[in-house]
Amino acid sequence: MGRADDWLLAQLPGGMVAEDFFARFVRIFQAEAETLLAHPDSLPHLADPRLAPPEMVRYLARWIGLPGLDADLPDDLQRDLLVAGAAALPWRGTAHGLRLLLEGYTGGPARVVDGGGVHPLGEEPDDDTAWVRLEATTPGRLTQDELVELVRAEVPAHVRVELVVGGRTVWPRPEEGSR
């Protein structure tokens, strides 16, 4: 049949195992399973942002659609950003979700004001451009540019965004327009 340590192949019918290509193919899955079986006690911790290895933290951030987790950021900051992104995920695309995200990114209070989108018939605004104003007291542990990058990635492309930090507009910059 093969090697003595072929525990996965040993569970299959002899006719299947006799085919060399199939046996080599199944060994690929056996090797992957052995990786998981070698560390069963740590499996639940791989998805825990506070305990996962840094590479897994960045993978989880990409998995939930959180951009901008650069490996150069301190590990604890990456973990905090992942936690903030995960908390805001169920509210993604809403003012509440943006506020949660901004508070998580900055570590302080935040305010989100938007133009809304539902108006009584005949009371629609003349300017139908969607807009949102995000206000935070501080960029937290992020640089101003990092905060702008993270926020811009969360606001839909068709929405005009204004980011105010510490009472000063940091986006759009005077030399650039908003999206």
C-alpha positions as CSV (number, residue, x, y, z in Angstrom):
1,M,0.0,0.0,0.0
2,G,2.7,2.5,0.8
3,R,4.5,3.9,3.8
4,A,3.6,2.8,7.3
5,D,2.7,6.4,8.2
6,D,0.0,6.7,5.5
7,W,-2.8,6.9,8.0
8,L,-5.2,8.7,5.6
9,L,-4.5,6.2,2.7
10,A,-5.1,3.3,5.2
11,Q,-8.7,4.4,5.5
12,L,-9.4,4.1,1.8
13,P,-10.4,1.0,-0.2
14,G,-7.4,-0.9,-1.6
15,G,-8.5,-0.3,-5.2
16,M,-8.2,3.4,-4.8
17,V,-4.9,3.2,-3.0
18,A,-3.3,1.0,-5.7
19,E,-3.3,3.9,-8.2
20,D,0.1,5.7,-7.7
21,F,-1.2,9.1,-8.8
22,F,-4.2,9.0,-6.5
23,A,-2.0,7.9,-3.5
24,R,0.4,10.8,-4.1
25,F,-2.6,13.1,-4.4
26,V,-4.1,12.0,-1.1
27,R,-0.7,12.4,0.6
28,I,-1.0,16.1,-0.1
29,F,-4.1,16.3,2.0
30,Q,-2.5,14.1,4.6
31,A,0.4,16.5,4.9
32,E,-2.0,19.4,5.4
33,A,-4.1,17.5,8.0
34,E,-0.9,16.6,9.9
35,T,-0.1,20.3,10.2
36,L,-3.5,20.9,11.8
37,L,-3.4,17.7,14.0
38,A,0.1,18.7,15.3
39,H,-1.4,21.8,17.0
40,P,-5.0,21.1,17.8
41,D,-4.9,23.1,21.1
42,S,-3.8,26.3,19.3
43,L,-6.4,26.2,16.4
44,P,-9.0,28.4,18.2
45,H,-6.3,31.0,18.9
46,L,-5.3,31.4,15.2
47,A,-8.4,33.5,14.7
48,D,-8.1,35.5,18.0
49,P,-6.6,38.9,17.1
50,R,-4.9,39.1,20.5
51,L,-3.1,35.8,20.2
52,A,-2.7,35.1,16.5
53,P,0.7,35.4,14.8
54,P,1.3,38.8,13.1
55,E,1.0,37.2,9.6
56,M,-2.4,35.8,10.6
57,V,-3.6,39.2,11.9
58,R,-2.8,40.7,8.5
59,Y,-4.5,37.8,6.7
60,L,-7.6,38.1,8.9
61,A,-7.7,41.9,8.2
62,R,-7.6,41.2,4.4
63,W,-10.2,38.5,4.9
64,I,-12.8,41.0,6.3
65,G,-11.8,43.6,3.8
66,L,-9.8,45.9,6.0
67,P,-7.1,47.6,4.0
68,G,-3.9,49.2,5.1
69,L,-2.5,46.8,7.7
70,D,1.1,47.3,6.8
71,A,3.7,44.9,8.3
72,D,5.7,48.0,9.4
73,L,3.0,49.0,11.8
74,P,3.6,47.9,15.4
75,D,2.0,44.4,16.1
76,D,-0.2,45.7,18.8
77,L,-1.5,48.5,16.6
78,Q,-2.3,46.0,13.8
79,R,-4.2,43.9,16.3
80,D,-6.2,47.0,17.5
81,L,-7.1,47.9,14.0
82,L,-8.3,44.4,13.2
83,V,-10.5,44.4,16.3
84,A,-11.9,47.8,15.3
85,G,-12.6,46.6,11.8
86,A,-14.2,43.4,13.0
87,A,-16.5,45.4,15.4
88,A,-17.6,47.7,12.7
89,L,-18.1,45.0,10.0
90,P,-21.8,44.3,10.7
91,W,-22.4,48.0,10.3
92,R,-20.3,48.5,7.2
93,G,-21.6,51.2,4.9
94,T,-23.5,53.0,7.6
95,A,-22.8,56.1,9.6
96,H,-22.8,54.0,12.7
97,G,-20.2,51.6,11.2
98,L,-18.0,54.5,10.2
99,R,-18.2,56.0,13.7
100,L,-17.3,52.6,15.2
101,L,-14.4,52.3,12.8
102,L,-13.1,55.8,13.4
103,E,-13.3,55.4,17.2
104,G,-11.5,52.1,16.9
105,Y,-8.8,53.6,14.7
106,T,-8.2,56.7,16.8
107,G,-9.0,55.4,20.3
108,G,-11.2,58.4,21.0
109,P,-14.7,59.7,20.4
110,A,-15.8,60.3,16.9
111,R,-18.7,62.0,15.1
112,V,-20.1,61.1,11.7
113,V,-22.5,63.4,9.9
114,D,-23.9,62.5,6.5
115,G,-26.3,63.9,4.0
116,G,-28.7,61.0,4.4
117,G,-30.4,59.5,1.5
118,V,-34.1,59.2,2.1
119,H,-36.2,62.4,1.6
120,P,-39.9,63.0,1.5
121,L,-41.3,63.4,-2.1
122,G,-40.8,66.9,-3.3
123,E,-38.2,67.7,-0.6
124,E,-35.2,66.1,-2.3
125,P,-32.0,68.3,-2.2
126,D,-30.9,70.0,-5.4
127,D,-27.4,68.7,-5.0
128,D,-27.7,64.9,-5.0
129,T,-24.0,64.3,-4.3
130,A,-23.6,61.9,-1.3
131,W,-21.4,63.2,1.4
132,V,-20.1,62.4,4.8
133,R,-18.1,64.3,7.4
134,L,-16.0,62.3,9.9
135,E,-14.7,64.1,13.0
136,A,-12.1,62.8,15.5
137,T,-10.2,64.5,18.2
138,T,-6.9,62.8,17.4
139,P,-5.5,60.4,14.8
140,G,-4.6,58.1,17.8
141,R,-1.5,56.0,17.2
142,L,-1.8,56.4,13.4
143,T,-0.2,59.1,11.3
144,Q,-2.6,61.5,9.7
145,D,-1.8,60.0,6.3
146,E,-2.5,56.4,7.6
147,L,-5.8,57.5,9.1
148,V,-6.8,59.2,5.8
149,E,-5.9,56.1,3.8
150,L,-7.9,53.8,6.1
151,V,-10.9,56.1,6.2
152,R,-10.9,56.7,2.4
153,A,-10.8,52.9,1.8
154,E,-14.0,52.5,3.9
155,V,-16.1,55.3,2.4
156,P,-17.8,54.3,-0.9
157,A,-16.2,55.8,-3.9
158,H,-19.2,57.9,-4.9
159,V,-19.4,59.6,-1.5
160,R,-17.7,62.9,-1.0
161,V,-15.8,62.6,2.3
162,E,-14.4,65.2,4.6
163,L,-12.1,64.1,7.5
164,V,-11.6,66.5,10.4
165,V,-9.0,65.7,13.1
166,G,-8.7,67.9,16.1
167,G,-10.9,70.6,14.5
168,R,-8.7,70.8,11.4
169,T,-9.7,69.4,8.0
170,V,-7.1,66.8,6.9
171,W,-9.0,65.5,3.9
172,P,-9.5,66.7,1.3
173,R,-6.3,68.5,1.3
174,P,-6.5,72.0,-0.2
175,E,-4.3,71.0,-3.2
176,E,-6.5,67.9,-3.8
177,G,-10.2,67.5,-4.2
178,S,-12.3,65.0,-2.4
179,R,-12.9,61.8,-4.3
